[in-house]
Amino acid sequence: MKAAAFDLASPATLAEASALLAEPTAMAMAGGQSLGPMLNLRLARPGLLVRLAGIEGLAGASEDADAVTIGALVTHAAIADGRAPDPGQGVLARVADGIAYRAVRNRGTIGGSLCHADPAADWVTVLTALGATALTSAGRAILVEDFVTAAFRTVLRPGELLTAVCVPRLRPGARWGYVKACRKPGEFAHAMAAVLLDGEMRLRLVIGATGGRPILLHDEAGIADALAGLDPVAAHIQAVIARRALAQARA
Ligand SMILES: Cc1cc2nc3c(=O)[nH]c(=O)nc-3n(C[C@H](O)[C@H](O)[C@H](O)COP(=O)(O)OP(=O)(O)OC[C@H]3O[C@@H](n4cnc5c(N)ncnc54)[C@H](O)[C@@H]3O)c2cc1C
């Protein structure tokens, strides 16, 4: 099947894009790696598609002593290749390199992934573990753990765009782990966990790909309770993956 007919706009500024997106049937398009298939399957039928690719500033990145800020349009490939600043220990590059395969990474963006809020998306889980903040065109700064409210749902309001993601630097002595289970390389994971032990060994354990928003825990004793609502086999696999991510962080 092919996409239903839509109008296309390519704004040059954030203000122009936000104004266009105030139209109820308008949708933003970043890399098109999730939206493209949804259009073709007619799961999304926007009257107007607003391409973000021409908007200056959304594909940049910057860093200071405390954090790195990655523009919403920075691709997974740019991060995997080290063309974006690293908050420490190569964490972002390693995660980006494991997303899908190169053709998807070349176009898919960190912002598109977060806004799409697929429960099995790598960035949704990892950025929650890293304590990252989503920055929006409305001037809001929202912790990623509060940004995704449910599967495919975020707190973005109509016309509001994600502009960047701010990732705090890993503190000296911090450790992290990231493990996911995929049936085939390049496929979405059916279980994943990301762990951050900060410099004082405080734990942020995030279990993803559960079908809902990521589960954030500060104590590994809570794993079994957190997974209690899942099918027993899925819960067992998730618990094994969570413990592997913890072991990786502690190794
Ligand atoms: C074959 C295949 C395998 C994949 N495997 C994985 C995988 O293993 N792990 C993984 O994490 N992902 C995977 N993906 C998804 C991929 O990472 C996409 O890049 C990502 O989900 C969406 O990013 P995008 O830039 O393509 O966004 P788009 O598809 O352009 O947009 C996605 C959604 O986000 C909205 N949006 C985009 N940008 C913004 C913004 N700045 N502000 C507000 N809303 C915005 C759009 O309106 C749309 O609703 C896979 C995709 C494919 C096709």
The ligand as an SDF file (V2000), in Angstrom:
LIG
                    3D

 53 58  0  0  0  0  0  0  0  0999 V2000
   13.4580   -1.5700    9.8910 C   0  0  0  0  0  0  0  0  0  0  0  0
   13.5150   -0.6710   11.0860 C   0  0  0  0  0  0  0  0  0  0  0  0
   14.1280   -1.1270   12.2340 C   0  0  0  0  0  0  0  0  0  0  0  0
   14.2050   -0.2810   13.3530 C   0  0  0  0  0  0  0  0  0  0  0  0
   14.8150   -0.7630   14.4780 N   0  0  0  0  0  0  0  0  0  0  0  0
   14.9420    0.0450   15.5490 C   0  0  0  0  0  0  0  0  0  0  0  0
   15.6250   -0.3860   16.7200 C   0  0  0  0  0  0  0  0  0  0  0  0
   16.1630   -1.4730   16.7930 O   0  0  0  0  0  0  0  0  0  0  0  0
   15.6880    0.4780   17.7710 N   0  0  0  0  0  0  0  0  0  0  0  0
   15.1350    1.7240   17.7290 C   0  0  0  0  0  0  0  0  0  0  0  0
   15.2240    2.4560   18.7010 O   0  0  0  0  0  0  0  0  0  0  0  0
   14.5000    2.1690   16.6300 N   0  0  0  0  0  0  0  0  0  0  0  0
   14.3960    1.3690   15.5470 C   0  0  0  0  0  0  0  0  0  0  0  0
   13.7480    1.8340   14.4320 N   0  0  0  0  0  0  0  0  0  0  0  0
   13.1280    3.1700   14.4550 C   0  0  0  0  0  0  0  0  0  0  0  0
   14.1450    4.2390   14.0740 C   0  0  0  0  0  0  0  0  0  0  0  0
   15.0760    4.4080   15.1330 O   0  0  0  0  0  0  0  0  0  0  0  0
   13.5020    5.6070   13.7750 C   0  0  0  0  0  0  0  0  0  0  0  0
   14.5350    6.4120   13.3630 O   0  0  0  0  0  0  0  0  0  0  0  0
   12.8670    6.3390   14.9250 C   0  0  0  0  0  0  0  0  0  0  0  0
   11.9250    5.5700   15.6200 O   0  0  0  0  0  0  0  0  0  0  0  0
   12.1060    7.5730   14.4230 C   0  0  0  0  0  0  0  0  0  0  0  0
   12.9930    8.5470   14.0790 O   0  0  0  0  0  0  0  0  0  0  0  0
   12.7500    9.4170   12.7670 P   0  0  0  0  0  0  0  0  0  0  0  0
   13.7280   10.5250   12.8030 O   0  0  0  0  0  0  0  0  0  0  0  0
   12.7990    8.5350   11.5910 O   0  0  0  0  0  0  0  0  0  0  0  0
   11.2790   10.0030   13.0260 O   0  0  0  0  0  0  0  0  0  0  0  0
   10.0010   10.0770   12.0670 P   0  0  0  0  0  0  0  0  0  0  0  0
    9.6720    8.7110   11.5570 O   0  0  0  0  0  0  0  0  0  0  0  0
   10.1830   11.1420   11.0610 O   0  0  0  0  0  0  0  0  0  0  0  0
    8.9060   10.5600   13.1270 O   0  0  0  0  0  0  0  0  0  0  0  0
    8.4490    9.6930   14.1400 C   0  0  0  0  0  0  0  0  0  0  0  0
    7.3760   10.4160   14.9620 C   0  0  0  0  0  0  0  0  0  0  0  0
    7.9470   11.4530   15.7480 O   0  0  0  0  0  0  0  0  0  0  0  0
    7.4010   12.7260   15.4070 C   0  0  0  0  0  0  0  0  0  0  0  0
    8.5400   13.6530   15.4200 N   0  0  0  0  0  0  0  0  0  0  0  0
    9.7270   13.4710   14.7880 C   0  0  0  0  0  0  0  0  0  0  0  0
   10.5810   14.4370   15.1330 N   0  0  0  0  0  0  0  0  0  0  0  0
    9.9370   15.2690   15.9900 C   0  0  0  0  0  0  0  0  0  0  0  0
   10.3080   16.4330   16.7110 C   0  0  0  0  0  0  0  0  0  0  0  0
   11.5260   16.9610   16.6380 N   0  0  0  0  0  0  0  0  0  0  0  0
    9.3800   17.0100   17.5110 N   0  0  0  0  0  0  0  0  0  0  0  0
    8.1360   16.4820   17.6150 C   0  0  0  0  0  0  0  0  0  0  0  0
    7.7340   15.3640   16.9680 N   0  0  0  0  0  0  0  0  0  0  0  0
    8.6190   14.7670   16.1680 C   0  0  0  0  0  0  0  0  0  0  0  0
    6.7380   12.5430   14.0530 C   0  0  0  0  0  0  0  0  0  0  0  0
    5.6440   13.4220   13.8780 O   0  0  0  0  0  0  0  0  0  0  0  0
    6.2940   11.0970   14.1270 C   0  0  0  0  0  0  0  0  0  0  0  0
    5.0780   11.0200   14.8350 O   0  0  0  0  0  0  0  0  0  0  0  0
   13.6550    1.0270   13.3040 C   0  0  0  0  0  0  0  0  0  0  0  0
   13.0430    1.4770   12.1280 C   0  0  0  0  0  0  0  0  0  0  0  0
   12.9850    0.6530   11.0290 C   0  0  0  0  0  0  0  0  0  0  0  0
   12.3400    1.1770    9.7640 C   0  0  0  0  0  0  0  0  0  0  0  0
  1  2  1  0
  2  3  1  0
  2 52  2  0
  3  4  2  0
  4  5  1  0
  4 50  1  0
  5  6  2  0
  6  7  1  0
  6 13  1  0
  7  8  2  0
  7  9  1  0
  9 10  1  0
 10 11  2  0
 10 12  1  0
 12 13  2  0
 13 14  1  0
 14 15  1  0
 14 50  1  0
 15 16  1  0
 16 17  1  0
 16 18  1  0
 18 19  1  0
 18 20  1  0
 20 21  1  0
 20 22  1  0
 22 23  1  0
 23 24  1  0
 24 25  2  0
 24 26  1  0
 24 27  1  0
 27 28  1  0
 28 29  2  0
 28 30  1  0
 28 31  1  0
 31 32  1  0
 32 33  1  0
 33 34  1  0
 33 48  1  0
 34 35  1  0
 35 36  1  0
 35 46  1  0
 36 37  1  0
 36 45  1  0
 37 38  2  0
 38 39  1  0
 39 40  1  0
 39 45  2  0
 40 41  1  0
 40 42  2  0
 42 43  1  0
 43 44  2  0
 44 45  1  0
 46 47  1  0
 46 48  1  0
 48 49  1  0
 50 51  2  0
 51 52  1  0
 52 53  1  0
M  END
$$$$
